[in-house]
Amino acid sequence: MRTTTLNKIIKEFEELSSEDKEYVAELFKKQLIELKREEIAERAKTALRNLEKGKAKKGTVKDLYKDLEND
């Protein structure tokens, strides 16, 4: 994002009423949460594809420690 655009957004935010600032902050928070959910879902899909291709392993924590000790 360009600095001038960001500065404009900040300036306009500063001019909002307290109530509107709270609304905008809550809206941004919800959008960030949704973005993180989408990122987690994409990582999960990637992990499943890697598991199907044999590029990932599954097991217990004990199995993980054993695998790490063998490296």
Beta strands, then each sheet from edge to edge (+ up, - down):
end
